[in-house]
Amino acid sequence: MNYCIFKDINSRELGLYMERCPEKVSPKRRDETFTVTGRHGNLTTTDGAFDSYIRSAEFIVTDMNKVDEICAHFKGSGWLIFSSEPERKYKARVSNQIEFSYIIQHLKRFSVEFEVQPFGYDIFEQKLVKTALFSLFNIGTFESEPIITIFGTGNIILYVNNQNISLKEITGEITLDSEAMNAYYGTTSLNNKMSGEFPKFDVGENLINWTGNVTKVEVKPNWRWL
């Protein structure tokens, strides 16, 4: 039986039957095409980013007592998993509004339009703890934006492949969130303690090392797929 899990709730728990899972979509790269006077053909530029897209899922309500719960659930944003891709989760938000009257008028049928962010992520999140030089193999199809926490004191340099990230006057730990582009400890911003680009893991092997007084490094690699 087909289903989806949105915000940690399985559609089957809401008395919903999904006839089929929406097709997997390849996200579109954000390209811009323009012409140059006197030059044949077109030129294309890109910033390398990918656009979000819509995956529409159609449901049949098998328990009308759950309609209010259904309407309340399919709002906002959260992780989305389809039974056709049980190993992947997507960042998604509901872009249409579901109403009780619509369900009644359409023979207990309704559709949910999920606006899906371009990357799929591994549902089994890794968290690695290392105390010495190590390497990680990016199993995804695109560079990842990890979350790295460095435990140590003083001035530290973190090396990720050919990247050097300088951390100054650390007093216990600092977390580098590459997706959010934020350095922090708890709720305290530490962006002023960091210089250099936020680290990314290339597809394939990645070497991680450091200098300074570091006791351990925790890594959430955030492997992702297009």
N, C-alpha and C positions, 0 to 999 in steps of 0.2 A: 504494500500500500504506500502510495506517495505521500509525503508530508514535508513540512518545513518547520524549522525551529527558529523562532524570532524572540529575542530578548529572553532566552533560556526557557521558553514555553513551546512545547510541541503542539502543532496544530491539531493533532488527534485528541489531545487533552481538552480541546475546545469543541469537540464534536464536529470536526470539519473533515470532509473528504476532498482530497485533491485528485482530480482525474489524471493529471500529468504534471510533471515539473517543468517549469519554463526552460527554454533552451539556453545553454551556456552562450554568453556573448563575449566577443573579443572587443575590449575597449578601444576607442578611437584615439589615436595620438593627436595632440593639439597642434595641427599644422596650419600655416597661413600661406596661401598661394597668391602670387601677384605677377604682374607683367612689367617688363622694362621696355621703354620705347626704343625701337631699333634692334631689339634682341628677339630672336625666334623662341617660341615656346613660352613656358611659364617658369618662374622660380618658386621654390618652396622653402620656407624656414620653419623651424620648430623650437620650442623651449624644452622639448623632451618630456613634457607632462602628458598624462592621459586623462580623458574626460570620464565622468561618471555616466551611467547608462541605466535604462529601465528594464527590469525583469518583472513581467506581470504574471501573477499566479491566480488561478481561478479556483474557488472553493464552493462546495455544496454543504449547506448546514444540515446536519443530521439530528441536532438537538436544539430546538427553538428556544428552550429555556436558557441557553447560553448566549443568546444574541447580544444582550447588553455587555456581557463579558468580552465577546468577540469585538464589538465596536470599540470598547475601551482599550483592548489590547493592541489593535493594529493602528497605533499612533506613534509618532516620535521616531527615535533612532535606536539601533542596537545591532548586535551581531546576528547574522542571518545564515542559516545552513539549510540546504536542500537535500532530500534523501538521495537524489541522483549524484550528489557530490559529498558524501558523508565525511570526507577527510578535509574539506575546505570550509572556512567561514569567511563571510564578507561583512564589511561595514555598510550598513544600509539604513535608509529611512523610508517611511511610508509617505508617498507624495500625493495620494488621493484620500478622500474622506469617505468613510463607510457609514451608511445610515440604515437604521432599522427598516424604514419604509421601502428602501431600495431592495433589501433582501426579500421582503414580502412580495413586492411587485414582480420580482424576477425569479419566482419559483425557487426560493431559498438559495439562489446563486448570487455570488458577488465576486468581484476581483480586487486584488490588492496590487497596486503598482509600487514596487520597491525601487527607489533610486539607489543604485549600488555603486559604491566606490570601486575604482578600477582593479584593485588587487584582491586576490584570494589569499587567505592566511591558513597556516597549519592549525587544525583544531587542538592539537597536542602541543601546547606552548612549552618550549624548553626554557630552563633557567640553569645556567652553568656557573659553577664556582671554581675559580682557578687561583693558584698561588705562584705560578711561574709561567714563563713564556709558553704559549700554546697556539694552535692553529684550529680554525673552524672551516668546514666545507659548506658553502652555501648551496643547498639542494634545490633552491627555487629557480625561477626563470628570470629574475630581475634582482638588481641590487637591493639589499635590505637596509632598513633604518633601525638599528638596534637601540636598546636601552642598556647602558653600561653604568654600573655603580663601582666606583673605585674607593676602597677603604684604605686610608693612610693619612699621613700628616706632612705638612711642609710643601715644598715645591716638587711637582711630579710632572713627568712627560709621558703621555700615553702614545704608543706607536700602533697604528692600524695600517698594515701594508706600507704604503709610502706617505701616509698621513702622520703628522706630528701634532698632538693636542697638548698645549701647555696648561697646567693647572697650578695655581699659585696659592700659597698660604692656606692649604687645606687643613681642617681641624677635626678630622674624623672620617668623613665620607663626602662624596659628591656624585650625583647621578647625572648622566648625560643622556637625554632623550632626543634622539636624532630626528624622529618624526615631528615632534612638537618644537624642535630646535630650542630646547630649554635645558639649562643646567641648574640643579637645585639640590637642597637637602631638606626633606620633609616639605614644609610649606614656604621655606626660605629660598628666594632666588639667589643663585650663585653664578649668574652669567658674567659678572665682573671678575670672577676667579678663573675664567677660561679664555684662552685665545687659540684661534685656529678653527677649521671647519668641523662641524659635527661628523663623527665617523660613519662610514657606510661599509657594508660587507659586499664585495663583488661576488658575482656568480663564480663558483669554484672555491679554491682554497684561499684563506685569509690568515695572515700572521698577526698575532697580537702580543705586544711586549710593553715594558715600561721601565722607567728609571725613577729613583726616589724611594722614599719610605712608604712602601705599599705592603699591606698584609694580605689582601686578597682582592680579586676582581669578580664581580657577578655580571653575567651577560644574559640578556633576553634577546636572542638574535632576530626574531620577527621575520622568519623566512616568508617570502611572498611569491605569488604566481600571477602572471597576466592571463 
